[in-house]
C-alpha cells in the first residue's frame, strides 16, 4: 500500500466534512487606526468587544464655581499630584449618581450638574433645538490596567477602564467638608484654582478633559450673553 494514500484519504474526508459546513457570517472588519476626530480628542480605536470582567465603568466631574470661574482640583498629598474627582461606578448606581458621589467624597463639596451648550451626539426630543443647555457627558476616557499576579499566579488579566466625564458646579457659598472620602482618601485636599493654574497641574487625558470642559463653559457664557438669547 502506498504509504501516502492514508494521508490522502484523511485529507479527502476532512475536505468532505468541511464542504458540508455552513460558512460563518462575516465579521465587520476592524476599523483601522483613525486620525484625530477633533482637536480635543485622540485618534479613534479599533472596534472592540469586552465581557463584564474585562472592563470597569467610572465617572468623573470637573467642578466650576461660576461666580469666581474657578475650578475645584484635588491634591494627593502623599503621592503629590493633582486630579479631578472620579471613581468606579457601584452596582445599581447610574453614572450620573457616581459622578456626584465621587465629587463629594473626593473634593468635600456637594455639587450639582452644570447645564452647558454642550454639542452632544445624543438625540434630542422632537422640536428641540440641537444646541440647548444640557447636562450630558462632555468627555469619555479609556485607560488600560495591566495583569496582576499573586504568589506567582495571574489572578487578573487586566482590562479597560472607561470613565464618563461631566461638568458640575458648586455655589458661591459652598461649604467644604472634611472626612468625606474613603479610608484611603483621607490625604486628599481640594483647592479652587484658576483655569491657568489648573492647566499646569494636570496632563494627558485629564488635560484634554479640562480644555474641553473649560472651552464649553466659556462658549456657553458668551452665547448666553448675546442679546439674541435674551
VENPE-V209373 format. One record per residue. N is the residue number from 1. RES is the residue in one letter. PSI is psi in radians with two decimals (* if undefined). OMEGA is omega in degrees with one decimal (* if undefined). Layout:
n={N;N}
res={RES;RES}
psi={PSI;PSI}
omega={OMEGA;OMEGA}
//
This chain:
n={1;2;3;4;5;6;7;8;9;10;11;12;13;14;15;16;17;18;19;20;21;22;23;24;25;26;27;28;29;30;31;32;33;34;35;36;37;38;39;40;41;42;43;44;45;46;47;48;49;50;51;52;53;54;55;56;57;58;59;60;61;62;63;64;65;66;67;68;69;70;71;72;73;74;75;76;77;78;79;80;81;82;83;84;85;86;87;88;89;90;91;92;93;94;95;96;97;98;99;100;101;102;103;104;105;106;107;108;109;110;111;112;113;114;115;116;117;118;119;120;121;122;123;124;125;126;127;128;129;130;131;132;133;134;135;136;137;138;139;140;141;142;143;144;145;146;147;148;149;150;151;152;153;154;155;156;157;158;159;160;161;162;163;164;165;166;167;168;169;170;171;172;173;174;175;176;177;178;179;180;181;182;183;184;185;186;187;188;189;190;191;192;193;194;195;196;197;198;199;200;201;202;203;204;205;206;207;208;209;210;211;212;213;214;215;216;217;218;219;220;221;222;223;224;225;226;227;228;229;230}
res={X;X;X;X;X;X;X;X;X;X;X;X;X;X;X;X;X;X;X;X;X;X;X;X;X;X;X;X;X;X;X;X;X;X;X;X;X;X;X;X;X;X;X;X;X;X;X;X;X;X;X;X;X;X;X;X;X;X;X;X;X;X;X;X;X;X;X;X;X;X;X;X;X;X;X;X;X;X;X;X;X;X;X;X;X;X;X;X;X;X;X;X;X;X;X;X;X;X;X;X;X;X;X;X;X;X;X;X;X;X;X;X;X;X;X;X;X;X;X;X;X;X;X;X;X;X;X;X;X;X;X;X;X;X;X;X;X;X;X;X;X;X;X;X;X;X;X;X;X;X;X;X;X;X;X;X;X;X;X;X;X;X;X;X;X;X;X;X;X;X;X;X;X;X;X;X;X;X;X;X;X;X;X;X;X;X;X;X;X;X;X;X;X;X;X;X;X;X;X;X;X;X;X;X;X;X;X;X;X;X;X;X;X;X;X;X;X;X;X;X;X;X;X;X;X;X;X;X;X;X}
psi={2.39;2.14;-0.35;-0.15;-0.54;-0.78;-0.65;-0.75;-0.67;-0.72;-0.68;-0.72;-0.69;-0.73;-0.64;-0.74;-0.72;-0.57;-0.37;-0.19;2.49;2.42;2.47;2.54;2.50;2.32;2.59;2.43;2.57;2.44;2.25;2.91;2.29;2.78;2.97;2.38;-0.75;3.08;-0.30;-0.24;2.70;3.00;2.73;2.92;2.88;2.69;2.29;2.84;2.22;2.39;2.94;-0.49;0.12;0.09;2.77;2.54;2.40;3.04;2.59;2.95;2.34;2.02;2.27;2.40;1.93;-0.62;-0.43;-0.23;0.55;2.79;2.39;2.13;2.54;2.37;2.23;1.79;-0.42;-0.85;-0.21;1.12;2.74;2.66;2.96;2.59;2.32;2.84;3.09;2.61;2.38;2.75;2.30;0.02;2.48;2.85;-0.61;-0.74;-0.68;-0.80;-0.79;-0.70;-0.82;-0.65;-0.75;-0.83;-0.74;-0.48;-0.43;0.10;2.43;2.12;2.86;2.80;2.47;1.94;2.30;2.82;1.26;2.00;1.22;2.71;-0.08;2.40;2.58;2.91;2.72;2.54;0.40;2.38;2.49;-0.81;1.43;2.77;2.33;2.91;0.52;2.83;2.54;-0.27;2.71;2.28;2.60;2.27;2.43;2.56;2.56;2.81;2.61;2.49;2.69;2.17;0.68;0.04;2.47;2.11;-0.11;2.06;0.04;3.11;-2.84;2.39;1.95;2.09;2.21;2.25;2.45;2.91;2.28;3.05;2.66;2.59;2.98;-0.65;0.56;2.36;2.17;2.24;2.57;2.79;0.44;-0.27;3.11;2.93;-0.63;0.15;0.20;-0.20;0.24;2.43;2.45;2.69;2.72;2.09;2.69;2.88;-0.73;-0.72;-0.78;-0.67;-0.36;-0.14;-0.35;2.78;3.08;-2.35;-0.74;-0.44;-0.68;-0.71;-0.81;-0.81;-0.82;-0.72;-0.77;-0.76;-0.67;-0.70;-0.85;-0.70;-0.64;-0.79;-0.76;-0.77;-0.75;-0.36;-0.19;2.49;-0.57;-0.32;-0.15;*}
omega={178.4;-177.1;-179.2;-177.3;179.0;-179.4;179.2;-179.0;176.8;179.6;179.9;179.0;-179.9;178.8;179.7;178.7;-178.6;-177.6;-179.9;-178.9;175.7;179.3;178.2;176.7;-178.1;176.1;176.8;-178.5;175.9;-178.9;179.1;177.6;-174.8;172.4;-179.1;179.8;179.7;-178.5;-178.2;-172.1;171.8;179.3;178.2;-179.4;178.4;172.4;-174.7;176.6;-176.5;174.9;-170.5;180.0;179.4;176.6;173.2;175.2;178.6;178.8;178.3;-176.6;170.1;-176.5;-179.5;172.0;-168.8;-176.6;178.0;-174.9;178.2;-173.7;178.5;175.9;178.8;-178.0;175.8;-170.5;-179.4;-178.9;174.2;172.2;-179.9;176.9;174.8;178.9;-179.3;177.8;-176.3;175.5;174.2;177.3;179.3;-177.8;175.5;177.9;177.8;177.2;178.4;-178.1;-179.5;179.8;-179.5;178.1;-179.5;-176.2;-172.9;-179.6;-176.4;178.8;172.5;-172.6;171.1;177.0;179.7;178.5;-179.1;170.9;-175.3;-177.3;-176.9;174.8;178.9;-177.8;178.7;178.3;178.1;178.6;177.3;178.2;-179.0;-178.4;175.7;178.0;178.0;179.7;177.8;176.8;179.1;-173.2;173.9;176.2;177.7;177.7;179.5;169.3;-172.7;175.7;-179.8;-178.9;174.6;-177.8;177.2;-179.5;178.1;177.1;178.3;-177.1;-177.0;-179.7;-177.0;179.9;-177.8;-178.8;176.7;-173.8;177.9;172.0;178.6;179.1;171.4;-176.2;179.9;-178.7;-177.9;178.8;178.3;179.1;178.4;178.0;-176.7;-175.0;176.3;-178.8;-179.3;179.6;-176.1;177.2;176.3;173.8;-179.5;-179.4;176.1;-177.0;171.4;178.3;-179.1;178.4;-177.7;-178.0;177.6;-175.5;-177.1;179.6;176.3;-176.2;-176.0;175.2;176.5;177.1;-179.1;-179.1;-176.7;178.9;-177.8;179.5;177.6;177.6;-179.0;178.4;177.4;179.4;-179.6;-177.3;-179.0;180.0;-179.7;179.8;-177.1;-179.5;-176.1;*}
//
